Amino acid sequence: MKSMPKAKPALELKGRVLSLTRVRVLDPDLKAIEAHLRNFARQMPQAIEGLPVILESEFAIELAGVLKLMRDLGMQPLAAMEGALAGDARLCGLPVLPPDVVSEGRSAARAVEPAPVEAPPPPEPIAAPAPQLAVRRSTRIVTEPVRSGQQIYAEGADLIVTQLVSPGAEVISDGCIHVYGTLRGRALAGARGDTAARIFCRKMEADLLAVAGVYAVADQMQGALRGQAVQASLQQGTLKIERLDS
């Protein structure tokens, strides 16, 4: 008796880290939104092409028009946050996400009324505690070249790449990124909002550099820094790229 052939699975599920951009609407006027997006597209065409976004707003907007505009510019609206956009989003076939799905790494502050209490007696002097050492972050080390189409993510860690990062590749780290070969493609440090993270590379030819969500694309990084050993860091909320030997 012949055994029945095993059925071929219909699906294969794989985990993948996807970098999302939250777009918070500050002005409900569609013309103002269009002007802002078109200006952004002119300044950073490489960043906006294929950019996956989640929409958020505290007030109603002309959502269908915003979605069409985004798609015309090459952006990919994936969902809307629960709130003022929820009803229109569902009518447009857009998923609605609860607030705790996409976290910005900040806990909400809850205001409470302090209860009146009597002043406590002065505390007894105590010895100052010994200084604690900073928590050492783990490191992920990649010794092979990062090829086009690959994405390397160092979750909760720094990332060291000893070879090149090819065009079309993406290296992401919750901490710092060190590339000892040529850095092409995209490098995103401080992926969970660590503003102290940095990017270091021996030869910078990147399509995009980002630290804690603040980024620059290739057109903004032309000139003397191209092909040089550089570091990228946040200084007063602005991404600064400078030569390592400066």
C-alpha positions in Angstrom: 0.0 0.0 0.0 1.4 3.3 -1.1 1.7 6.0 1.5 0.0 9.3 0.8 2.4 12.1 -0.1 2.7 14.8 2.6 0.7 17.9 1.8 2.8 20.9 0.9 2.3 23.7 3.5 0.3 26.7 2.1 2.1 29.3 4.2 5.4 30.0 5.9 5.5 32.5 8.7 8.8 34.3 9.4 9.6 37.0 11.9 11.1 40.2 10.6 11.8 43.6 12.2 10.1 46.4 10.2 11.0 50.0 10.7 7.8 52.0 10.9 7.3 55.8 10.9 4.5 57.3 12.9 2.9 60.3 11.1 1.1 62.5 13.6 -1.3 65.0 12.0 -0.8 68.5 13.5 -3.0 70.5 11.0 -6.2 68.9 9.6 -6.2 71.1 6.5 -5.6 68.8 3.5 -3.8 71.5 1.5 -1.4 72.0 4.4 -0.8 68.3 4.6 -0.2 68.0 0.9 2.2 71.0 0.9 4.2 69.4 3.8 4.4 65.9 2.2 5.3 67.2 -1.3 8.1 69.4 0.2 9.3 66.4 2.2 9.3 64.3 -1.0 11.3 66.9 -2.9 13.9 67.1 -0.1 14.2 63.4 0.6 13.0 61.3 -2.3 15.0 58.3 -1.3 13.6 58.3 2.3 9.9 58.7 1.3 9.9 56.0 -1.4 8.4 52.9 0.0 8.3 54.4 3.5 5.9 52.4 5.8 3.8 54.7 8.0 1.2 54.6 10.7 -1.2 57.6 10.9 -2.2 59.3 14.1 -4.4 62.3 14.7 -6.3 63.9 17.6 -9.0 65.3 15.2 -10.8 64.2 12.1 -9.2 64.7 8.7 -10.0 64.0 5.1 -8.4 60.6 5.4 -9.1 59.2 1.9 -7.4 62.2 0.4 -4.4 61.9 2.7 -4.0 58.2 1.9 -4.2 58.8 -1.9 -1.6 61.6 -1.6 0.7 59.4 0.4 0.4 56.5 -2.0 0.9 58.8 -5.0 4.2 60.0 -3.4 5.4 56.4 -2.9 4.6 56.0 0.8 2.9 52.9 2.2 0.2 53.7 4.8 -0.2 50.5 6.8 -2.6 51.4 9.6 -4.1 54.1 11.8 -3.9 54.5 15.5 -7.1 54.2 17.6 -8.7 57.6 18.1 -10.2 60.2 15.8 -9.2 58.3 12.6 -10.5 54.9 13.6 -14.0 55.2 11.9 -12.7 56.6 8.6 -9.7 54.2 8.6 -12.0 51.1 8.8 -14.1 52.5 5.9 -10.9 52.9 3.9 -9.9 49.3 4.7 -7.1 50.4 6.9 -6.3 48.4 10.1 -6.7 50.3 13.4 -4.1 49.7 16.1 -4.6 50.1 19.8 -2.3 52.7 21.5 -0.1 50.0 23.2 0.9 48.3 19.9 3.3 51.0 18.7 5.2 52.4 21.6 7.4 55.4 21.6 9.3 54.2 24.7 7.7 56.8 27.0 5.3 56.0 29.8 2.2 58.2 30.2 2.3 60.5 33.2 -0.8 60.3 35.4 -1.7 63.4 37.3 -2.9 62.9 40.9 -3.8 65.2 43.7 -1.3 64.9 46.5 -3.0 64.2 49.9 -2.1 66.7 52.7 0.4 65.1 55.1 2.3 66.2 58.1 6.0 67.0 57.6 8.1 64.0 58.5 10.8 64.3 61.0 14.3 65.0 59.7 15.9 61.8 58.4 18.9 60.4 60.1 22.1 60.9 58.1 23.1 57.8 56.1 26.2 57.0 54.3 26.2 57.7 50.6 25.7 54.6 48.5 28.7 53.3 46.5 28.5 54.5 42.9 27.0 51.9 40.6 28.7 50.9 37.3 26.7 51.6 34.2 24.9 48.5 32.7 27.0 47.1 30.0 25.0 46.5 26.8 25.6 43.3 24.9 27.0 43.3 21.4 26.1 41.4 18.2 29.1 40.8 15.9 28.6 40.1 12.2 31.7 38.8 10.5 30.2 38.2 7.0 29.4 41.0 4.4 25.8 42.2 4.7 24.4 41.6 1.2 21.8 43.5 -0.7 18.3 42.8 0.6 19.6 41.6 4.0 18.5 43.2 7.2 20.6 42.7 10.4 19.0 43.8 13.7 20.8 43.9 17.1 17.9 43.9 19.6 18.9 45.5 22.9 22.5 45.5 21.8 25.3 47.3 19.9 26.1 46.0 16.4 29.6 45.4 15.0 30.0 44.6 11.3 33.5 43.7 10.4 32.9 43.6 6.6 31.0 45.8 4.1 27.3 46.7 4.1 26.1 46.5 0.5 23.7 48.8 -1.3 20.1 47.8 -0.5 21.1 46.2 2.8 20.0 47.5 6.2 21.7 47.3 9.6 19.7 48.3 12.7 20.7 48.4 16.3 19.0 49.5 19.6 22.5 50.8 20.5 25.5 51.9 18.5 26.6 50.6 15.1 30.2 50.0 14.1 31.0 49.1 10.5 34.7 48.4 9.8 34.2 48.0 6.1 32.4 50.3 3.6 29.0 51.3 4.7 26.5 51.5 1.9 22.8 50.8 2.3 21.0 52.0 5.4 22.2 52.2 9.0 19.8 52.9 11.9 21.1 53.2 15.4 19.1 53.8 18.6 16.1 52.1 17.0 14.2 52.2 20.2 14.9 55.9 20.9 18.4 55.9 22.5 19.5 59.4 21.6 23.0 58.6 22.9 23.6 56.0 20.2 26.1 56.6 17.5 27.1 55.2 14.1 30.8 54.7 13.3 32.1 53.5 9.9 35.5 53.3 8.2 34.2 54.4 4.8 30.8 56.1 4.5 28.9 55.7 1.3 25.5 55.2 2.9 22.0 55.7 1.4 20.7 56.7 4.8 22.0 57.2 8.4 19.6 57.5 11.3 20.0 57.9 15.1 16.8 57.6 17.2 14.6 58.3 14.2 16.5 61.4 13.0 18.0 60.7 9.7 19.9 62.0 6.6 19.8 60.6 3.1 22.6 60.3 0.5 21.8 63.7 -1.1 22.5 65.4 2.2 25.8 63.5 2.8 27.6 64.4 -0.4 30.9 66.3 -0.4 34.0 65.9 1.8 32.4 63.3 4.1 31.7 60.8 1.3 34.1 57.9 1.4 35.6 59.0 4.7 35.7 57.5 8.2 32.9 59.2 10.0 30.7 59.1 13.1 27.1 60.2 13.3 25.4 61.3 16.5 22.6 63.4 17.8 23.4 66.9 19.1 20.5 69.0 20.4 18.1 66.9 18.3 20.0 67.3 15.0 21.9 64.5 13.3 25.6 65.5 13.1 28.0 63.6 10.8 31.7 64.3 11.2 35.0 62.8 10.3 36.5 60.5 12.9 39.9 62.2 12.8 38.4 65.7 13.2 
